[in-house]
Amino acid sequence: MSITIKYRCANCGRIMDAKDLDILPGIRCSYCGSKVLYKIRPPKIKRVKAI
Ligand SMILES: [Zn+2]
């Protein structure tokens, strides 16, 4: 199982995979070049049993 970590650019709001950012030297937005990125964790999927 692999967890996909995503980043959202604080400047332009684009969402990128961490995989795509690995190509670049240092983490920065591949669209606008901003270095301010927020890490987005994928929401945990909980199974709730409906009664
Ligand atoms: Zn950006």
mmCIF file of the protein (N, C-alpha, C, O) and its ligand, coordinates in Angstrom:
data_MODEL
# 
_entry.id   MODEL 
# 
loop_
_entity.id 
_entity.type 
_entity.pdbx_number_of_molecules 
1 polymer     1 
2 non-polymer 1 
# 
_entity_poly.entity_id                      1 
_entity_poly.type                           'polypeptide(L)' 
_entity_poly.nstd_linkage                   no 
_entity_poly.nstd_monomer                   no 
_entity_poly.pdbx_seq_one_letter_code       MSITIKYRCANCGRIMDAKDLDILPGIRCSYCGSKVLYKIRPPKIKRVKAI 
_entity_poly.pdbx_seq_one_letter_code_can   MSITIKYRCANCGRIMDAKDLDILPGIRCSYCGSKVLYKIRPPKIKRVKAI 
_entity_poly.pdbx_strand_id                 A 
# 
loop_
_entity_poly_seq.entity_id 
_entity_poly_seq.num 
_entity_poly_seq.mon_id 
_entity_poly_seq.hetero 
1 1  MET n 
1 2  SER n 
1 3  ILE n 
1 4  THR n 
1 5  ILE n 
1 6  LYS n 
1 7  TYR n 
1 8  ARG n 
1 9  CYS n 
1 10 ALA n 
1 11 ASN n 
1 12 CYS n 
1 13 GLY n 
1 14 ARG n 
1 15 ILE n 
1 16 MET n 
1 17 ASP n 
1 18 ALA n 
1 19 LYS n 
1 20 ASP n 
1 21 LEU n 
1 22 ASP n 
1 23 ILE n 
1 24 LEU n 
1 25 PRO n 
1 26 GLY n 
1 27 ILE n 
1 28 ARG n 
1 29 CYS n 
1 30 SER n 
1 31 TYR n 
1 32 CYS n 
1 33 GLY n 
1 34 SER n 
1 35 LYS n 
1 36 VAL n 
1 37 LEU n 
1 38 TYR n 
1 39 LYS n 
1 40 ILE n 
1 41 ARG n 
1 42 PRO n 
1 43 PRO n 
1 44 LYS n 
1 45 ILE n 
1 46 LYS n 
1 47 ARG n 
1 48 VAL n 
1 49 LYS n 
1 50 ALA n 
1 51 ILE n 
# 
loop_
_struct_asym.id 
_struct_asym.entity_id 
A 1 
B 2 
# 
loop_
_chem_comp.id 
_chem_comp.type 
_chem_comp.mon_nstd_flag 
ALA 'L-peptide linking' y 
ARG 'L-peptide linking' y 
ASN 'L-peptide linking' y 
ASP 'L-peptide linking' y 
CYS 'L-peptide linking' y 
GLY 'peptide linking'   y 
ILE 'L-peptide linking' y 
LEU 'L-peptide linking' y 
LYS 'L-peptide linking' y 
MET 'L-peptide linking' y 
PRO 'L-peptide linking' y 
SER 'L-peptide linking' y 
THR 'L-peptide linking' y 
TYR 'L-peptide linking' y 
VAL 'L-peptide linking' y 
ZN  non-polymer         . 
# 
_pdbx_entity_nonpoly.entity_id   2 
_pdbx_entity_nonpoly.name        ? 
_pdbx_entity_nonpoly.comp_id     ZN 
# 
_pdbx_nonpoly_scheme.asym_id         B 
_pdbx_nonpoly_scheme.entity_id       2 
_pdbx_nonpoly_scheme.mon_id          ZN 
_pdbx_nonpoly_scheme.ndb_seq_num     1 
_pdbx_nonpoly_scheme.pdb_seq_num     101 
_pdbx_nonpoly_scheme.auth_seq_num    101 
_pdbx_nonpoly_scheme.pdb_mon_id      ZN 
_pdbx_nonpoly_scheme.auth_mon_id     ZN 
_pdbx_nonpoly_scheme.pdb_strand_id   A 
_pdbx_nonpoly_scheme.pdb_ins_code    . 
# 
loop_
_atom_site.group_PDB 
_atom_site.id 
_atom_site.type_symbol 
_atom_site.label_atom_id 
_atom_site.label_alt_id 
_atom_site.label_comp_id 
_atom_site.label_asym_id 
_atom_site.label_entity_id 
_atom_site.label_seq_id 
_atom_site.pdbx_PDB_ins_code 
_atom_site.Cartn_x 
_atom_site.Cartn_y 
_atom_site.Cartn_z 
_atom_site.occupancy 
_atom_site.B_iso_or_equiv 
_atom_site.pdbx_formal_charge 
_atom_site.auth_seq_id 
_atom_site.auth_comp_id 
_atom_site.auth_asym_id 
_atom_site.auth_atom_id 
_atom_site.pdbx_PDB_model_num 
ATOM   1   N  N  . MET A 1 1  ? 0.836   -1.209 0.000   1.00 0.00 ? 1   MET A N  1 
ATOM   2   C  CA . MET A 1 1  ? 0.000   0.000  0.000   1.00 0.00 ? 1   MET A CA 1 
ATOM   3   C  C  . MET A 1 1  ? 0.869   1.256  0.000   1.00 0.00 ? 1   MET A C  1 
ATOM   4   O  O  . MET A 1 1  ? 1.809   1.376  0.786   1.00 0.00 ? 1   MET A O  1 
ATOM   5   N  N  . SER A 1 2  ? 0.551   2.156  -0.861  1.00 0.00 ? 2   SER A N  1 
ATOM   6   C  CA . SER A 1 2  ? 1.295   3.404  -0.905  1.00 0.00 ? 2   SER A CA 1 
ATOM   7   C  C  . SER A 1 2  ? 0.343   4.567  -0.675  1.00 0.00 ? 2   SER A C  1 
ATOM   8   O  O  . SER A 1 2  ? -0.752  4.637  -1.234  1.00 0.00 ? 2   SER A O  1 
ATOM   9   N  N  . ILE A 1 3  ? 0.809   5.471  0.170   1.00 0.00 ? 3   ILE A N  1 
ATOM   10  C  CA . ILE A 1 3  ? -0.023  6.639  0.456   1.00 0.00 ? 3   ILE A CA 1 
ATOM   11  C  C  . ILE A 1 3  ? 0.425   7.774  -0.450  1.00 0.00 ? 3   ILE A C  1 
ATOM   12  O  O  . ILE A 1 3  ? 1.604   8.126  -0.495  1.00 0.00 ? 3   ILE A O  1 
ATOM   13  N  N  . THR A 1 4  ? -0.511  8.323  -1.154  1.00 0.00 ? 4   THR A N  1 
ATOM   14  C  CA . THR A 1 4  ? -0.194  9.434  -2.035  1.00 0.00 ? 4   THR A CA 1 
ATOM   15  C  C  . THR A 1 4  ? -0.298  10.740 -1.261  1.00 0.00 ? 4   THR A C  1 
ATOM   16  O  O  . THR A 1 4  ? -1.375  11.148 -0.828  1.00 0.00 ? 4   THR A O  1 
ATOM   17  N  N  . ILE A 1 5  ? 0.837   11.372 -1.104  1.00 0.00 ? 5   ILE A N  1 
ATOM   18  C  CA . ILE A 1 5  ? 0.841   12.672 -0.442  1.00 0.00 ? 5   ILE A CA 1 
ATOM   19  C  C  . ILE A 1 5  ? 0.731   13.752 -1.501  1.00 0.00 ? 5   ILE A C  1 
ATOM   20  O  O  . ILE A 1 5  ? 1.440   13.742 -2.508  1.00 0.00 ? 5   ILE A O  1 
ATOM   21  N  N  . LYS A 1 6  ? -0.158  14.663 -1.252  1.00 0.00 ? 6   LYS A N  1 
ATOM   22  C  CA . LYS A 1 6  ? -0.334  15.745 -2.215  1.00 0.00 ? 6   LYS A CA 1 
ATOM   23  C  C  . LYS A 1 6  ? -0.021  17.074 -1.566  1.00 0.00 ? 6   LYS A C  1 
ATOM   24  O  O  . LYS A 1 6  ? -0.090  17.242 -0.348  1.00 0.00 ? 6   LYS A O  1 
ATOM   25  N  N  . TYR A 1 7  ? 0.327   18.012 -2.432  1.00 0.00 ? 7   TYR A N  1 
ATOM   26  C  CA . TYR A 1 7  ? 0.635   19.352 -1.970  1.00 0.00 ? 7   TYR A CA 1 
ATOM   27  C  C  . TYR A 1 7  ? -0.254  20.348 -2.688  1.00 0.00 ? 7   TYR A C  1 
ATOM   28  O  O  . TYR A 1 7  ? -0.554  20.206 -3.874  1.00 0.00 ? 7   TYR A O  1 
ATOM   29  N  N  . ARG A 1 8  ? -0.665  21.354 -1.943  1.00 0.00 ? 8   ARG A N  1 
ATOM   30  C  CA . ARG A 1 8  ? -1.441  22.431 -2.548  1.00 0.00 ? 8   ARG A CA 1 
ATOM   31  C  C  . ARG A 1 8  ? -0.632  23.710 -2.461  1.00 0.00 ? 8   ARG A C  1 
ATOM   32  O  O  . ARG A 1 8  ? -0.108  24.075 -1.409  1.00 0.00 ? 8   ARG A O  1 
ATOM   33  N  N  . CYS A 1 9  ? -0.549  24.366 -3.582  1.00 0.00 ? 9   CYS A N  1 
ATOM   34  C  CA . CYS A 1 9  ? 0.209   25.612 -3.641  1.00 0.00 ? 9   CYS A CA 1 
ATOM   35  C  C  . CYS A 1 9  ? -0.563  26.723 -2.936  1.00 0.00 ? 9   CYS A C  1 
ATOM   36  O  O  . CYS A 1 9  ? -1.762  26.904 -3.149  1.00 0.00 ? 9   CYS A O  1 
ATOM   37  N  N  . ALA A 1 10 ? 0.154   27.460 -2.093  1.00 0.00 ? 10  ALA A N  1 
ATOM   38  C  CA . ALA A 1 10 ? -0.487  28.553 -1.367  1.00 0.00 ? 10  ALA A CA 1 
ATOM   39  C  C  . ALA A 1 10 ? -0.736  29.750 -2.282  1.00 0.00 ? 10  ALA A C  1 
ATOM   40  O  O  . ALA A 1 10 ? -1.581  30.598 -1.997  1.00 0.00 ? 10  ALA A O  1 
ATOM   41  N  N  . ASN A 1 11 ? -0.003  29.805 -3.363  1.00 0.00 ? 11  ASN A N  1 
ATOM   42  C  CA . ASN A 1 11 ? -0.103  30.955 -4.255  1.00 0.00 ? 11  ASN A CA 1 
ATOM   43  C  C  . ASN A 1 11 ? -1.189  30.771 -5.313  1.00 0.00 ? 11  ASN A C  1 
ATOM   44  O  O  . ASN A 1 11 ? -2.076  31.612 -5.456  1.00 0.00 ? 11  ASN A O  1 
ATOM   45  N  N  . CYS A 1 12 ? -1.112  29.668 -6.049  1.00 0.00 ? 12  CYS A N  1 
ATOM   46  C  CA . CYS A 1 12 ? -2.056  29.491 -7.155  1.00 0.00 ? 12  CYS A CA 1 
ATOM   47  C  C  . CYS A 1 12 ? -3.119  28.442 -6.861  1.00 0.00 ? 12  CYS A C  1 
ATOM   48  O  O  . CYS A 1 12 ? -4.095  28.312 -7.599  1.00 0.00 ? 12  CYS A O  1 
ATOM   49  N  N  . GLY A 1 13 ? -2.923  27.696 -5.782  1.00 0.00 ? 13  GLY A N  1 
ATOM   50  C  CA . GLY A 1 13 ? -3.963  26.761 -5.366  1.00 0.00 ? 13  GLY A CA 1 
ATOM   51  C  C  . GLY A 1 13 ? -3.969  25.437 -6.113  1.00 0.00 ? 13  GLY A C  1 
ATOM   52  O  O  . GLY A 1 13 ? -4.873  24.623 -5.927  1.00 0.00 ? 13  GLY A O  1 
ATOM   53  N  N  . ARG A 1 14 ? -2.986  25.221 -6.940  1.00 0.00 ? 14  ARG A N  1 
ATOM   54  C  CA . ARG A 1 14 ? -2.931  23.966 -7.681  1.00 0.00 ? 14  ARG A CA 1 
ATOM   55  C  C  . ARG A 1 14 ? -2.522  22.822 -6.747  1.00 0.00 ? 14  ARG A C  1 
ATOM   56  O  O  . ARG A 1 14 ? -1.792  23.011 -5.774  1.00 0.00 ? 14  ARG A O  1 
ATOM   57  N  N  . ILE A 1 15 ? -3.005  21.671 -7.070  1.00 0.00 ? 15  ILE A N  1 
ATOM   58  C  CA . ILE A 1 15 ? -2.683  20.497 -6.260  1.00 0.00 ? 15  ILE A CA 1 
ATOM   59  C  C  . ILE A 1 15 ? -1.787  19.575 -7.058  1.00 0.00 ? 15  ILE A C  1 
ATOM   60  O  O  . ILE A 1 15 ? -2.072  19.232 -8.205  1.00 0.00 ? 15  ILE A O  1 
ATOM   61  N  N  . MET A 1 16 ? -0.686  19.179 -6.413  1.00 0.00 ? 16  MET A N  1 
ATOM   62  C  CA . MET A 1 16 ? 0.290   18.333 -7.086  1.00 0.00 ? 16  MET A CA 1 
ATOM   63  C  C  . MET A 1 16 ? 0.600   17.111 -6.249  1.00 0.00 ? 16  MET A C  1 
ATOM   64  O  O  . MET A 1 16 ? 0.503   17.141 -5.022  1.00 0.00 ? 16  MET A O  1 
ATOM   65  N  N  . ASP A 1 17 ? 0.969   16.052 -6.910  1.00 0.00 ? 17  ASP A N  1 
ATOM   66  C  CA . ASP A 1 17 ? 1.423   14.862 -6.213  1.00 0.00 ? 17  ASP A CA 1 
ATOM   67  C  C  . ASP A 1 17 ? 2.858   15.066 -5.738  1.00 0.00 ? 17  ASP A C  1 
ATOM   68  O  O  . ASP A 1 17 ? 3.643   15.777 -6.364  1.00 0.00 ? 17  ASP A O  1 
ATOM   69  N  N  . ALA A 1 18 ? 3.175   14.435 -4.630  1.00 0.00 ? 18  ALA A N  1 
ATOM   70  C  CA . ALA A 1 18 ? 4.547   14.502 -4.135  1.00 0.00 ? 18  ALA A CA 1 
ATOM   71  C  C  . ALA A 1 18 ? 5.497   13.870 -5.135  1.00 0.00 ? 18  ALA A C  1 
ATOM   72  O  O  . ALA A 1 18 ? 6.664   14.251 -5.220  1.00 0.00 ? 18  ALA A O  1 
ATOM   73  N  N  . LYS A 1 19 ? 5.000   12.913 -5.884  1.00 0.00 ? 19  LYS A N  1 
ATOM   74  C  CA . LYS A 1 19 ? 5.821   12.248 -6.901  1.00 0.00 ? 19  LYS A CA 1 
ATOM   75  C  C  . LYS A 1 19 ? 6.304   13.245 -7.939  1.00 0.00 ? 19  LYS A C  1 
ATOM   76  O  O  . LYS A 1 19 ? 7.462   13.213 -8.356  1.00 0.00 ? 19  LYS A O  1 
ATOM   77  N  N  . ASP A 1 20 ? 5.411   14.126 -8.349  1.00 0.00 ? 20  ASP A N  1 
ATOM   78  C  CA . ASP A 1 20 ? 5.769   15.098 -9.374  1.00 0.00 ? 20  ASP A CA 1 
ATOM   79  C  C  . ASP A 1 20 ? 6.806   16.084 -8.860  1.00 0.00 ? 20  ASP A C  1 
ATOM   80  O  O  . ASP A 1 20 ? 7.640   16.584 -9.615  1.00 0.00 ? 20  ASP A O  1 
ATOM   81  N  N  . LEU A 1 21 ? 6.740   16.352 -7.562  1.00 0.00 ? 21  LEU A N  1 
ATOM   82  C  CA . LEU A 1 21 ? 7.647   17.336 -6.985  1.00 0.00 ? 21  LEU A CA 1 
ATOM   83  C  C  . LEU A 1 21 ? 9.038   16.761 -6.762  1.00 0.00 ? 21  LEU A C  1 
ATOM   84  O  O  . LEU A 1 21 ? 10.011  17.502 -6.627  1.00 0.00 ? 21  LEU A O  1 
ATOM   85  N  N  . ASP A 1 22 ? 9.125   15.444 -6.726  1.00 0.00 ? 22  ASP A N  1 
ATOM   86  C  CA . ASP A 1 22 ? 10.420  14.818 -6.514  1.00 0.00 ? 22  ASP A CA 1 
ATOM   87  C  C  . ASP A 1 22 ? 11.387  15.104 -7.651  1.00 0.00 ? 22  ASP A C  1 
ATOM   88  O  O  . ASP A 1 22 ? 12.605  15.075 -7.477  1.00 0.00 ? 22  ASP A O  1 
ATOM   89  N  N  . ILE A 1 23 ? 10.821  15.377 -8.808  1.00 0.00 ? 23  ILE A N  1 
ATOM   90  C  CA . ILE A 1 23 ? 11.661  15.640 -9.977  1.00 0.00 ? 23  ILE A CA 1 
ATOM   91  C  C  . ILE A 1 23 ? 12.435  16.947 -9.801  1.00 0.00 ? 23  ILE A C  1 
ATOM   92  O  O  . ILE A 1 23 ? 13.590  17.073 -10.207 1.00 0.00 ? 23  ILE A O  1 
ATOM   93  N  N  . LEU A 1 24 ? 11.764  17.900 -9.190  1.00 0.00 ? 24  LEU A N  1 
ATOM   94  C  CA . LEU A 1 24 ? 12.359  19.219 -9.054  1.00 0.00 ? 24  LEU A CA 1 
ATOM   95  C  C  . LEU A 1 24 ? 13.338  19.259 -7.881  1.00 0.00 ? 24  LEU A C  1 
ATOM   96  O  O  . LEU A 1 24 ? 13.170  18.535 -6.900  1.00 0.00 ? 24  LEU A O  1 
ATOM   97  N  N  . PRO A 1 25 ? 14.343  20.095 -7.985  1.00 0.00 ? 25  PRO A N  1 
ATOM   98  C  CA . PRO A 1 25 ? 15.256  20.298 -6.844  1.00 0.00 ? 25  PRO A CA 1 
ATOM   99  C  C  . PRO A 1 25 ? 14.588  21.143 -5.772  1.00 0.00 ? 25  PRO A C  1 
ATOM   100 O  O  . PRO A 1 25 ? 14.408  22.349 -5.945  1.00 0.00 ? 25  PRO A O  1 
ATOM   101 N  N  . GLY A 1 26 ? 14.226  20.517 -4.679  1.00 0.00 ? 26  GLY A N  1 
ATOM   102 C  CA . GLY A 1 26 ? 13.484  21.242 -3.654  1.00 0.00 ? 26  GLY A CA 1 
ATOM   103 C  C  . GLY A 1 26 ? 12.014  21.267 -4.009  1.00 0.00 ? 26  GLY A C  1 
ATOM   104 O  O  . GLY A 1 26 ? 11.622  21.114 -5.166  1.00 0.00 ? 26  GLY A O  1 
ATOM   105 N  N  . ILE A 1 27 ? 11.231  21.461 -3.000  1.00 0.00 ? 27  ILE A N  1 
ATOM   106 C  CA . ILE A 1 27 ? 9.784   21.441 -3.229  1.00 0.00 ? 27  ILE A CA 1 
ATOM   107 C  C  . ILE A 1 27 ? 9.301   22.830 -3.603  1.00 0.00 ? 27  ILE A C  1 
ATOM   108 O  O  . ILE A 1 27 ? 9.428   23.788 -2.840  1.00 0.00 ? 27  ILE A O  1 
ATOM   109 N  N  . ARG A 1 28 ? 8.755   22.905 -4.774  1.00 0.00 ? 28  ARG A N  1 
ATOM   110 C  CA . ARG A 1 28 ? 8.125   24.162 -5.175  1.00 0.00 ? 28  ARG A CA 1 
ATOM   111 C  C  . ARG A 1 28 ? 7.057   23.873 -6.215  1.00 0.00 ? 28  ARG A C  1 
ATOM   112 O  O  . ARG A 1 28 ? 7.052   22.825 -6.862  1.00 0.00 ? 28  ARG A O  1 
ATOM   113 N  N  . CYS A 1 29 ? 6.173   24.811 -6.353  1.00 0.00 ? 29  CYS A N  1 
ATOM   114 C  CA . CYS A 1 29 ? 5.075   24.637 -7.286  1.00 0.00 ? 29  CYS A CA 1 
ATOM   115 C  C  . CYS A 1 29 ? 5.610   24.575 -8.711  1.00 0.00 ? 29  CYS A C  1 
ATOM   116 O  O  . CYS A 1 29 ? 6.401   25.421 -9.131  1.00 0.00 ? 29  CYS A O  1 
ATOM   117 N  N  . SER A 1 30 ? 5.166   23.561 -9.445  1.00 0.00 ? 30  SER A N  1 
ATOM   118 C  CA . SER A 1 30 ? 5.652   23.420 -10.813 1.00 0.00 ? 30  SER A CA 1 
ATOM   119 C  C  . SER A 1 30 ? 4.882   24.322 -11.767 1.00 0.00 ? 30  SER A C  1 
ATOM   120 O  O  . SER A 1 30 ? 5.191   24.377 -12.957 1.00 0.00 ? 30  SER A O  1 
ATOM   121 N  N  . TYR A 1 31 ? 3.890   25.024 -11.255 1.00 0.00 ? 31  TYR A N  1 
ATOM   122 C  CA . TYR A 1 31 ? 3.110   25.916 -12.118 1.00 0.00 ? 31  TYR A CA 1 
ATOM   123 C  C  . TYR A 1 31 ? 3.548   27.371 -11.974 1.00 0.00 ? 31  TYR A C  1 
ATOM   124 O  O  . TYR A 1 31 ? 3.769   28.065 -12.967 1.00 0.00 ? 31  TYR A O  1 
ATOM   125 N  N  . CYS A 1 32 ? 3.669   27.821 -10.732 1.00 0.00 ? 32  CYS A N  1 
ATOM   126 C  CA . CYS A 1 32 ? 4.001   29.234 -10.537 1.00 0.00 ? 32  CYS A CA 1 
ATOM   127 C  C  . CYS A 1 32 ? 5.356   29.421 -9.853  1.00 0.00 ? 32  CYS A C  1 
ATOM   128 O  O  . CYS A 1 32 ? 5.861   30.540 -9.768  1.00 0.00 ? 32  CYS A O  1 
ATOM   129 N  N  . GLY A 1 33 ? 5.947   28.316 -9.362  1.00 0.00 ? 33  GLY A N  1 
ATOM   130 C  CA . GLY A 1 33 ? 7.274   28.406 -8.767  1.00 0.00 ? 33  GLY A CA 1 
ATOM   131 C  C  . GLY A 1 33 ? 7.270   28.794 -7.304  1.00 0.00 ? 33  GLY A C  1 
ATOM   132 O  O  . GLY A 1 33 ? 8.330   29.002 -6.713  1.00 0.00 ? 33  GLY A O  1 
ATOM   133 N  N  . SER A 1 34 ? 6.089   28.895 -6.712  1.00 0.00 ? 34  SER A N  1 
ATOM   134 C  CA . SER A 1 34 ? 6.016   29.257 -5.304  1.00 0.00 ? 34  SER A CA 1 
ATOM   135 C  C  . SER A 1 34 ? 6.587   28.152 -4.430  1.00 0.00 ? 34  SER A C  1 
ATOM   136 O  O  . SER A 1 34 ? 6.414   26.965 -4.708  1.00 0.00 ? 34  SER A O  1 
ATOM   137 N  N  . LYS A 1 35 ? 7.272   28.564 -3.367  1.00 0.00 ? 35  LYS A N  1 
ATOM   138 C  CA . LYS A 1 35 ? 7.861   27.566 -2.480  1.00 0.00 ? 35  LYS A CA 1 
ATOM   139 C  C  . LYS A 1 35 ? 6.947   27.261 -1.300  1.00 0.00 ? 35  LYS A C  1 
ATOM   140 O  O  . LYS A 1 35 ? 7.253   26.410 -0.465  1.00 0.00 ? 35  LYS A O  1 
ATOM   141 N  N  . VAL A 1 36 ? 5.842   27.955 -1.244  1.00 0.00 ? 36  VAL A N  1 
ATOM   142 C  CA . VAL A 1 36 ? 4.926   27.746 -0.129  1.00 0.00 ? 36  VAL A CA 1 
ATOM   143 C  C  . VAL A 1 36 ? 3.875   26.742 -0.546  1.00 0.00 ? 36  VAL A C  1 
ATOM   144 O  O  . VAL A 1 36 ? 2.963   27.047 -1.314  1.00 0.00 ? 36  VAL A O  1 
ATOM   145 N  N  . LEU A 1 37 ? 4.022   25.539 -0.024  1.00 0.00 ? 37  LEU A N  1 
ATOM   146 C  CA . LEU A 1 37 ? 3.079   24.477 -0.360  1.00 0.00 ? 37  LEU A CA 1 
ATOM   147 C  C  . LEU A 1 37 ? 2.544   23.864 0.920   1.00 0.00 ? 37  LEU A C  1 
ATOM   148 O  O  . LEU A 1 37 ? 3.270   23.671 1.894   1.00 0.00 ? 37  LEU A O  1 
ATOM   149 N  N  . TYR A 1 38 ? 1.276   23.568 0.892   1.00 0.00 ? 38  TYR A N  1 
ATOM   150 C  CA . TYR A 1 38 ? 0.673   22.897 2.030   1.00 0.00 ? 38  TYR A CA 1 
ATOM   151 C  C  . TYR A 1 38 ? 0.553   21.422 1.741   1.00 0.00 ? 38  TYR A C  1 
ATOM   152 O  O  . TYR A 1 38 ? 0.129   21.010 0.661   1.00 0.00 ? 38  TYR A O  1 
ATOM   153 N  N  . LYS A 1 39 ? 0.926   20.647 2.710   1.00 0.00 ? 39  LYS A N  1 
ATOM   154 C  CA . LYS A 1 39 ? 0.788   19.206 2.548   1.00 0.00 ? 39  LYS A CA 1 
ATOM   155 C  C  . LYS A 1 39 ? -0.652  18.797 2.821   1.00 0.00 ? 39  LYS A C  1 
ATOM   156 O  O  . LYS A 1 39 ? -1.255  19.176 3.825   1.00 0.00 ? 39  LYS A O  1 
ATOM   157 N  N  . ILE A 1 40 ? -1.164  18.029 1.912   1.00 0.00 ? 40  ILE A N  1 
ATOM   158 C  CA . ILE A 1 40 ? -2.538  17.562 2.071   1.00 0.00 ? 40  ILE A CA 1 
ATOM   159 C  C  . ILE A 1 40 ? -2.512  16.070 2.370   1.00 0.00 ? 40  ILE A C  1 
ATOM   160 O  O  . ILE A 1 40 ? -1.952  15.276 1.615   1.00 0.00 ? 40  ILE A O  1 
ATOM   161 N  N  . ARG A 1 41 ? -3.112  15.722 3.453   1.00 0.00 ? 41  ARG A N  1 
ATOM   162 C  CA . ARG A 1 41 ? -3.220  14.300 3.745   1.00 0.00 ? 41  ARG A CA 1 
ATOM   163 C  C  . ARG A 1 41 ? -4.534  13.771 3.201   1.00 0.00 ? 41  ARG A C  1 
ATOM   164 O  O  . ARG A 1 41 ? -5.585  14.394 3.350   1.00 0.00 ? 41  ARG A O  1 
ATOM   165 N  N  . PRO A 1 42 ? -4.455  12.629 2.577   1.00 0.00 ? 42  PRO A N  1 
ATOM   166 C  CA . PRO A 1 42 ? -5.696  12.049 2.078   1.00 0.00 ? 42  PRO A CA 1 
ATOM   167 C  C  . PRO A 1 42 ? -6.601  11.681 3.243   1.00 0.00 ? 42  PRO A C  1 
ATOM   168 O  O  . PRO A 1 42 ? -6.134  11.153 4.252   1.00 0.00 ? 42  PRO A O  1 
ATOM   169 N  N  . PRO A 1 43 ? -7.855  11.950 3.112   1.00 0.00 ? 43  PRO A N  1 
ATOM   170 C  CA . PRO A 1 43 ? -8.775  11.650 4.199   1.00 0.00 ? 43  PRO A CA 1 
ATOM   171 C  C  . PRO A 1 43 ? -8.845  10.157 4.464   1.00 0.00 ? 43  PRO A C  1 
ATOM   172 O  O  . PRO A 1 43 ? -8.905  9.336  3.549   1.00 0.00 ? 43  PRO A O  1 
ATOM   173 N  N  . LYS A 1 44 ? -8.835  9.845  5.727   1.00 0.00 ? 44  LYS A N  1 
ATOM   174 C  CA . LYS A 1 44 ? -8.933  8.441  6.084   1.00 0.00 ? 44  LYS A CA 1 
ATOM   175 C  C  . LYS A 1 44 ? -10.344 7.931  5.816   1.00 0.00 ? 44  LYS A C  1 
ATOM   176 O  O  . LYS A 1 44 ? -11.348 8.548  6.171   1.00 0.00 ? 44  LYS A O  1 
ATOM   177 N  N  . ILE A 1 45 ? -10.360 6.817  5.196   1.00 0.00 ? 45  ILE A N  1 
ATOM   178 C  CA . ILE A 1 45 ? -11.668 6.251  4.893   1.00 0.00 ? 45  ILE A CA 1 
ATOM   179 C  C  . ILE A 1 45 ? -12.065 5.302  6.020   1.00 0.00 ? 45  ILE A C  1 
ATOM   180 O  O  . ILE A 1 45 ? -11.457 4.255  6.248   1.00 0.00 ? 45  ILE A O  1 
ATOM   181 N  N  . LYS A 1 46 ? -13.078 5.712  6.683   1.00 0.00 ? 46  LYS A N  1 
ATOM   182 C  CA . LYS A 1 46 ? -13.574 4.881  7.783   1.00 0.00 ? 46  LYS A CA 1 
ATOM   183 C  C  . LYS A 1 46 ? -14.846 4.196  7.356   1.00 0.00 ? 46  LYS A C  1 
ATOM   184 O  O  . LYS A 1 46 ? -15.743 4.787  6.753   1.00 0.00 ? 46  LYS A O  1 
ATOM   185 N  N  . ARG A 1 47 ? -14.885 2.972  7.680   1.00 0.00 ? 47  ARG A N  1 
ATOM   186 C  CA . ARG A 1 47 ? -16.126 2.250  7.406   1.00 0.00 ? 47  ARG A CA 1 
ATOM   187 C  C  . ARG A 1 47 ? -16.987 2.252  8.654   1.00 0.00 ? 47  ARG A C  1 
ATOM   188 O  O  . ARG A 1 47 ? -16.619 1.733  9.708   1.00 0.00 ? 47  ARG A O  1 
ATOM   189 N  N  . VAL A 1 48 ? -18.104 2.835  8.491   1.00 0.00 ? 48  VAL A N  1 
ATOM   190 C  CA . VAL A 1 48 ? -19.033 2.881  9.615   1.00 0.00 ? 48  VAL A CA 1 
ATOM   191 C  C  . VAL A 1 48 ? -20.220 1.993  9.287   1.00 0.00 ? 48  VAL A C  1 
ATOM   192 O  O  . VAL A 1 48 ? -20.865 2.105  8.244   1.00 0.00 ? 48  VAL A O  1 
ATOM   193 N  N  . LYS A 1 49 ? -20.456 1.156  10.187  1.00 0.00 ? 49  LYS A N  1 
ATOM   194 C  CA . LYS A 1 49 ? -21.553 0.228  9.957   1.00 0.00 ? 49  LYS A CA 1 
ATOM   195 C  C  . LYS A 1 49 ? -22.883 0.919  10.269  1.00 0.00 ? 49  LYS A C  1 
ATOM   196 O  O  . LYS A 1 49 ? -23.122 1.405  11.375  1.00 0.00 ? 49  LYS A O  1 
ATOM   197 N  N  . ALA A 1 50 ? -23.702 0.938  9.281   1.00 0.00 ? 50  ALA A N  1 
ATOM   198 C  CA . ALA A 1 50 ? -25.010 1.543  9.478   1.00 0.00 ? 50  ALA A CA 1 
ATOM   199 C  C  . ALA A 1 50 ? -25.930 0.571  10.206  1.00 0.00 ? 50  ALA A C  1 
ATOM   200 O  O  . ALA A 1 50 ? -26.008 -0.618 9.894   1.00 0.00 ? 50  ALA A O  1 
ATOM   201 N  N  . ILE A 1 51 ? -26.589 1.111  11.147  1.00 0.00 ? 51  ILE A N  1 
ATOM   202 C  CA . ILE A 1 51 ? -27.498 0.263  11.911  1.00 0.00 ? 51  ILE A CA 1 
ATOM   203 C  C  . ILE A 1 51 ? -28.863 0.214  11.219  1.00 0.00 ? 51  ILE A C  1 
ATOM   204 O  O  . ILE A 1 51 ? -29.778 -0.451 11.704  1.00 0.00 ? 51  ILE A O  1 
HETATM 205 ZN ZN . ZN  B 2 .  ? 1.577   27.598 -7.612  1.00 0.00 2 101 ZN  A ZN 1 
# 
